[in-house]
Amino acid sequence: MSEPFRKKKQYGQNFLTNAAIPARIVRESGIDSSCGILEIGPGLGALTTQLAPVAAKVVAVEIDSEVIPPLLERLKPFSNVTVIEQDILQTDLHALLEEHFPGMEVCVCANLPYYITTPILMKLLEGKYGFRSITVMVQKEVAERLCAKSGSDGYGAITASVSYYASVRRLFSVPAGCFSPKPKVDSAVIRLDLYQQPPVHVESEELLFEVIKAAFLQRRKTLCNALTAYFPFLTKEACARILQDCGLRADIRGEMLSLEQFASLTNSLQKEKER
Ligand code: SAM
């Protein structure tokens, strides 16, 4: 296909050239004809053209005005696709969903622009939009991080935070050679199935995310040192008592804690804060 514009590095434009990859993304995303799809960054439509025949409706948000004319040309055979020229991070998703998908179950599917992977994922999760699933291509290292088990090298604040909202599965790897231009990194497709109810109960979600953040800020500190450095209300004595009450060793590091343990720690810290 002739490409009438220069691909823009600043927008993370690495387009899929191997048609088998978007077809496999759609197949393994669990999308069916009842689903509305929000696609982020359709680019030249490699994924959009595979989503449109399968889903009820596709709304694709693309930041680059120059990519839109060739994209619309390619999407002419599909009457169920709407392209919106916008920055996804600035998009009012509640309004978009209400306008385009009233009463419908919506899945997100995208080959993400890697420079904003984390802000996009956190926006999709924190907004509590009721998405059924989010299937996205990300950098291989991000996929590993999001699927890491507690205590392993890749386990971090984002792993624990995301696990509050969704179960994450790595679907398959995608070598750099499947894109044009070829990126410097390998990729993987992951699927997040969102929980209707969080898997743990916390009195304060805000405090849970603060605790997770504090625990990973200085990975080499013990959890007790990390928490007392972060929360002014917490003394060393109180922290030691709380860890013991939660069944955690005094010298444990934050990276060892599962989401359930972060939740029980959060609820104890909440009580301490209110004392
Ligand atoms: N889906 C296409 C594919 O698989 O070939 C393109 C994927 S490319 C990795 C990422 C796309 O996201 C590009 O089209 C880029 O212009 C778009 N993009 C980058 N930043 C964006 C943003 N903030 N909001 C919406 N789209 C964005």
Boltz pocket constraint, residues with backbone or C-beta under 6 A from the ligand:
constraints:
  - pocket:
      binder: B
      contacts: [[A, 10], [A, 11], [A, 12], [A, 13], [A, 14], [A, 15], [A, 16], [A, 17], [A, 40], [A, 41], [A, 42], [A, 43], [A, 44], [A, 45], [A, 46], [A, 47], [A, 48], [A, 61], [A, 62], [A, 63], [A, 64], [A, 67], [A, 86], [A, 87], [A, 88], [A, 89], [A, 110], [A, 111], [A, 112], [A, 113], [A, 114], [A, 116]]
      max_distance: 6.0
